Amino acid sequence: MYALKRLSGGKLALTREHEAIARPRHGSIAWSDFDPSQYQRDDLDRAADLWRTRAVQELHSLALFTEICGKLQVLGAPLDWSGAFARMIGDEVRHTDLCLAMCEALGRPAAPQIEASGLQLLNGVSSRAAVRQMIVAAFCIGETISGRMFRRALKATTVPLARQVVAAIVADETFHAELGWELGALLMRADGAEHDAERARLAEALPALFSHYAMLCGVTRGIGASAEQPIDTRPNFGTLSPHGYARAFFDGMSEDVVPGLVAIGLPEAEDAYARLLHSLG
């Protein structure tokens, strides 16, 4: 085994490289300015639960992005695709680190683990079909809605430290969605005899994907029930009310996701979304 080589200052090379990736791309975060004693215990507990949950979500995204990058290599995708995913993998490392650092700052350290059973989402399909579905699910839908939520949360956040962390994540999430739509359009171009069959299977999966993301956003009722967002006077550590999350979902779906999917060759998205709205009442 290799001996652990420490750099000057006592840090491992692994630690140094991780810290370089985990540093926000823009601006900085004033961790030392935060004083948890200025907040109620219940507020700190709720905030820690939020950021612990986000850490798990970011770990899952890290695993998924890494898997997609590997599949791109097998498919022989252009090297710039791999380069872009390498950046996004680094972003997910940063997001996870930020979430865990928030828990630490709140005085409630966390050590979440990914749930392996939730990582194998696309079994029984070819590598190309898997990549197409992953891009549509994780980026054209997931990252697009996530970006909406974080931008909305940024406006609602009142705790300065949390606002700095959310701002760091927002910049990356916006880039992920933009890149996902670019890749989605490229991947949906006709390519070989299997294209029509793969496109049809992806279209058939849209209702389940839409329902999945509605569930993740806590959406249980239709648009009308989510229109009003009650006022919350407690300090906001980077979250939204249930109404706010639902509103971000519906706005993201109607303004970004559905029109975008139609534009890249999945017109079935309109009917799938209409069916979702009907089921919600």
VEXDREN-2710 file (C-alpha; in Angstrom, 1 decimal):
% VEXDREN-2710
k/r/px/py/pz
1/MET/0.0/0.0/0.0
2/TYR/1.1/3.6/-0.6
3/ALA/2.0/5.5/2.4
4/LEU/-0.2/8.6/3.1
5/LYS/1.8/11.5/1.9
6/ARG/1.1/14.7/3.8
7/LEU/1.8/18.1/2.4
8/SER/3.3/21.0/4.3
9/GLY/0.9/22.1/6.9
10/GLY/-0.2/18.5/7.7
11/LYS/-2.8/18.2/5.0
12/LEU/-3.2/15.2/2.7
13/ALA/-3.1/15.8/-1.0
14/LEU/-6.6/14.4/-1.1
15/THR/-7.8/17.0/1.4
16/ARG/-6.1/19.9/-0.5
17/GLU/-7.7/18.9/-3.8
18/HIS/-11.1/18.4/-2.3
19/GLU/-10.9/21.8/-0.7
20/ALA/-10.0/23.4/-4.0
21/ILE/-13.1/21.8/-5.7
22/ALA/-15.4/22.5/-2.7
23/ARG/-14.6/26.2/-2.8
24/PRO/-17.5/28.3/-4.3
25/ARG/-16.8/29.3/-7.9
26/HIS/-17.9/32.9/-7.1
27/GLY/-17.6/34.8/-3.9
28/SER/-16.9/33.4/-0.5
29/ILE/-18.8/32.1/2.5
30/ALA/-18.2/33.8/5.9
31/TRP/-18.6/30.7/8.1
32/SER/-16.9/32.4/11.1
33/ASP/-19.5/35.2/11.1
34/PHE/-22.3/32.9/11.9
35/ASP/-23.3/32.6/15.6
36/PRO/-25.8/29.8/16.3
37/SER/-26.5/31.1/19.8
38/GLN/-28.5/33.9/18.1
39/TYR/-31.2/31.5/17.0
40/GLN/-33.8/29.3/18.7
41/ARG/-33.0/25.6/19.1
42/ASP/-36.1/24.6/17.1
43/ASP/-35.0/26.8/14.2
44/LEU/-31.6/25.3/14.2
45/ASP/-33.0/21.7/14.4
46/ARG/-35.3/22.4/11.4
47/ALA/-32.5/24.0/9.4
48/ALA/-30.2/21.0/10.1
49/ASP/-32.8/18.6/8.9
50/LEU/-33.2/20.6/5.7
51/TRP/-29.4/20.7/5.0
52/ARG/-28.9/17.0/6.0
53/THR/-31.6/16.0/3.5
54/ARG/-30.1/18.1/0.8
55/ALA/-26.7/16.5/1.5
56/VAL/-28.2/13.1/0.7
57/GLN/-29.8/14.5/-2.4
58/GLU/-26.5/15.9/-3.6
59/LEU/-24.7/12.6/-2.9
60/HIS/-27.3/10.9/-5.1
61/SER/-26.7/13.4/-7.8
62/LEU/-22.9/12.9/-7.5
63/ALA/-23.3/9.2/-8.0
64/LEU/-25.7/9.6/-10.9
65/PHE/-23.6/12.2/-12.7
66/THR/-20.6/9.9/-12.3
67/GLU/-22.6/7.0/-13.8
68/ILE/-23.7/9.1/-16.8
69/CYS/-20.1/10.2/-17.4
70/GLY/-19.0/6.6/-17.5
71/LYS/-21.8/5.7/-20.0
72/LEU/-20.8/8.6/-22.2
73/GLN/-17.3/7.1/-22.5
74/VAL/-18.7/3.7/-23.5
75/LEU/-20.8/5.5/-26.2
76/GLY/-17.8/7.3/-27.6
77/ALA/-19.3/10.7/-27.0
78/PRO/-17.1/13.8/-27.8
79/LEU/-14.5/14.6/-25.2
80/ASP/-16.1/18.0/-24.5
81/TRP/-19.2/16.1/-23.1
82/SER/-17.0/14.3/-20.6
83/GLY/-15.3/17.6/-19.7
84/ALA/-18.6/19.2/-19.0
85/PHE/-19.7/16.3/-16.8
86/ALA/-16.4/16.4/-15.0
87/ARG/-17.2/20.0/-14.0
88/MET/-20.7/19.0/-12.9
89/ILE/-19.3/16.1/-10.8
90/GLY/-17.1/18.6/-9.1
91/ASP/-20.1/20.8/-8.5
92/GLU/-22.0/18.0/-6.8
93/VAL/-18.9/17.4/-4.6
94/ARG/-19.1/21.1/-3.7
95/HIS/-22.8/21.1/-3.0
96/THR/-22.5/18.1/-0.7
97/ASP/-19.6/19.7/1.1
98/LEU/-21.6/22.9/1.5
99/CYS/-24.6/21.1/2.9
100/LEU/-22.5/19.2/5.4
101/ALA/-20.7/22.4/6.4
102/MET/-24.0/24.1/7.0
103/CYS/-25.0/21.2/9.4
104/GLU/-21.6/21.7/11.1
105/ALA/-22.2/25.5/11.5
106/LEU/-25.6/24.9/12.9
107/GLY/-24.0/22.7/15.6
108/ARG/-25.6/19.5/14.3
109/PRO/-22.9/17.6/12.4
110/ALA/-24.2/15.0/9.9
111/ALA/-22.7/12.0/8.2
112/PRO/-25.4/11.0/5.6
113/GLN/-25.0/8.0/3.3
114/ILE/-26.5/7.3/-0.1
115/GLU/-29.1/4.7/-0.5
116/ALA/-27.7/2.3/-3.0
117/SER/-31.1/0.9/-3.9
118/GLY/-32.1/4.4/-5.2
119/LEU/-29.2/4.7/-7.7
120/GLN/-30.1/2.0/-10.3
121/LEU/-32.9/3.8/-12.0
122/LEU/-32.6/2.5/-15.5
123/ASN/-32.1/-1.2/-15.8
124/GLY/-32.8/-3.3/-18.9
125/VAL/-32.1/-0.6/-21.5
126/SER/-29.2/0.0/-23.8
127/SER/-26.4/2.5/-22.9
128/ARG/-27.7/5.1/-25.4
129/ALA/-31.3/4.7/-24.2
130/ALA/-30.1/4.9/-20.6
131/VAL/-28.2/8.1/-21.2
132/ARG/-31.1/9.7/-23.1
133/GLN/-33.5/8.9/-20.3
134/MET/-31.0/10.0/-17.6
135/ILE/-30.5/13.3/-19.3
136/VAL/-34.2/14.0/-19.6
137/ALA/-35.0/12.8/-16.1
138/ALA/-32.1/14.2/-14.2
139/PHE/-31.4/17.4/-16.1
140/CYS/-34.3/18.5/-18.3
141/ILE/-36.7/17.8/-15.5
142/GLY/-34.8/17.4/-12.2
143/GLU/-32.1/20.1/-12.5
144/THR/-34.5/22.5/-14.2
145/ILE/-37.0/22.3/-11.3
146/SER/-34.2/22.3/-8.7
147/GLY/-32.8/25.5/-10.2
148/ARG/-36.2/27.1/-9.9
149/MET/-36.5/26.1/-6.3
150/PHE/-33.1/27.3/-5.3
151/ARG/-33.6/30.7/-7.0
152/ARG/-36.9/31.0/-5.2
153/ALA/-35.3/29.9/-1.9
154/LEU/-32.5/32.5/-2.4
155/LYS/-35.1/35.3/-2.4
156/ALA/-36.8/33.9/0.7
157/THR/-33.6/33.2/2.7
158/THR/-33.1/35.7/5.6
159/VAL/-30.1/34.2/7.4
160/PRO/-26.9/35.6/5.8
161/LEU/-24.8/32.5/6.0
162/ALA/-27.6/30.3/4.4
163/ARG/-28.0/33.0/1.7
164/GLN/-24.4/32.7/0.8
165/VAL/-24.5/28.9/0.6
166/VAL/-27.8/29.0/-1.5
167/ALA/-26.2/31.6/-3.8
168/ALA/-23.2/29.3/-4.4
169/ILE/-25.5/26.4/-5.3
170/VAL/-27.8/28.5/-7.5
171/ALA/-25.0/29.4/-9.9
172/ASP/-24.2/25.7/-10.5
173/GLU/-27.8/24.5/-10.8
174/THR/-28.5/27.1/-13.5
175/PHE/-25.5/25.8/-15.5
176/HIS/-26.6/22.2/-15.0
177/ALA/-30.0/22.8/-16.4
178/GLU/-28.7/24.8/-19.4
179/LEU/-26.2/22.0/-20.2
180/GLY/-28.8/19.3/-19.7
181/TRP/-31.1/20.9/-22.3
182/GLU/-28.2/21.2/-24.8
183/LEU/-27.3/17.5/-24.3
184/GLY/-31.0/16.5/-24.5
185/ALA/-31.5/18.2/-27.8
186/LEU/-28.3/16.5/-29.2
187/LEU/-29.3/13.1/-27.9
188/MET/-32.8/13.3/-29.3
189/ARG/-31.6/13.6/-32.8
190/ALA/-32.5/10.6/-35.0
191/ASP/-29.5/8.2/-34.8
192/GLY/-29.9/4.7/-36.2
193/ALA/-32.7/2.2/-36.5
194/GLU/-33.4/2.0/-32.7
195/HIS/-34.1/5.7/-32.4
196/ASP/-37.8/5.6/-32.9
197/ALA/-38.3/2.7/-30.4
198/GLU/-36.1/4.4/-27.8
199/ARG/-37.9/7.7/-28.2
200/ALA/-41.2/6.0/-27.8
201/ARG/-40.1/4.3/-24.6
202/LEU/-38.9/7.6/-23.3
203/ALA/-42.2/9.2/-24.1
204/GLU/-44.1/6.4/-22.3
205/ALA/-41.9/7.1/-19.2
206/LEU/-42.8/10.8/-19.0
207/PRO/-46.0/10.4/-16.9
208/ALA/-44.1/8.4/-14.3
209/LEU/-41.2/10.8/-14.3
210/PHE/-43.6/13.8/-13.9
211/SER/-45.3/12.1/-11.0
212/HIS/-42.0/11.2/-9.4
213/TYR/-40.8/14.8/-9.4
214/ALA/-44.2/16.0/-8.2
215/MET/-43.8/13.6/-5.2
216/LEU/-40.2/14.8/-4.5
217/CYS/-41.5/18.4/-4.4
218/GLY/-44.3/17.5/-2.0
219/VAL/-47.0/18.2/-4.5
220/THR/-50.3/16.5/-3.6
221/ARG/-52.9/19.0/-4.9
222/GLY/-53.4/21.0/-8.1
223/ILE/-52.2/24.5/-9.0
224/GLY/-55.0/26.4/-7.4
225/ALA/-54.3/24.9/-4.0
226/SER/-50.6/26.0/-4.3
227/ALA/-51.2/29.6/-5.3
228/GLU/-51.1/31.2/-1.9
229/GLN/-47.9/31.2/0.2
230/PRO/-48.5/32.0/3.8
231/ILE/-46.1/34.4/5.6
232/ASP/-43.5/32.8/7.9
233/THR/-41.8/35.2/10.4
234/ARG/-39.2/32.6/11.5
235/PRO/-35.6/33.0/10.3
236/ASN/-35.2/31.3/6.9
237/PHE/-32.2/29.1/6.5
238/GLY/-32.7/28.5/2.8
239/THR/-36.0/26.7/2.5
240/LEU/-39.5/27.3/1.1
241/SER/-42.9/26.6/2.5
242/PRO/-44.8/23.6/1.0
243/HIS/-46.7/26.2/-1.1
244/GLY/-43.4/27.6/-2.3
245/TYR/-42.1/24.2/-3.3
246/ALA/-45.3/23.4/-5.1
247/ARG/-45.3/26.7/-6.9
248/ALA/-41.8/26.3/-8.1
249/PHE/-42.7/22.8/-9.4
250/PHE/-45.8/24.0/-11.3
251/ASP/-44.0/27.1/-12.7
252/GLY/-41.0/25.0/-13.8
253/MET/-43.1/22.4/-15.4
254/SER/-45.4/24.7/-17.4
255/GLU/-42.8/27.4/-18.3
256/ASP/-39.6/25.3/-18.8
257/VAL/-39.9/21.5/-18.7
258/VAL/-43.0/20.8/-20.9
259/PRO/-42.2/23.4/-23.6
260/GLY/-38.6/22.3/-23.6
261/LEU/-39.4/18.6/-24.0
262/VAL/-41.8/19.4/-26.9
263/ALA/-39.0/21.4/-28.5
264/ILE/-36.5/18.6/-28.4
265/GLY/-38.9/16.0/-29.9
266/LEU/-41.1/14.8/-27.1
267/PRO/-44.6/16.3/-27.8
268/GLU/-46.1/13.7/-25.6
269/ALA/-45.0/15.8/-22.6
270/GLU/-48.0/18.1/-23.0
271/ASP/-50.5/15.2/-22.6
272/ALA/-48.4/13.6/-19.8
273/TYR/-48.5/16.9/-17.8
274/ALA/-52.2/17.4/-18.5
275/ARG/-52.8/13.9/-17.0
276/LEU/-50.8/14.8/-14.0
277/LEU/-52.7/18.0/-13.4
278/HIS/-56.0/16.1/-13.8
279/SER/-54.9/13.5/-11.2
280/LEU/-54.1/16.2/-8.7
281/GLY/-57.5/17.9/-9.1
END
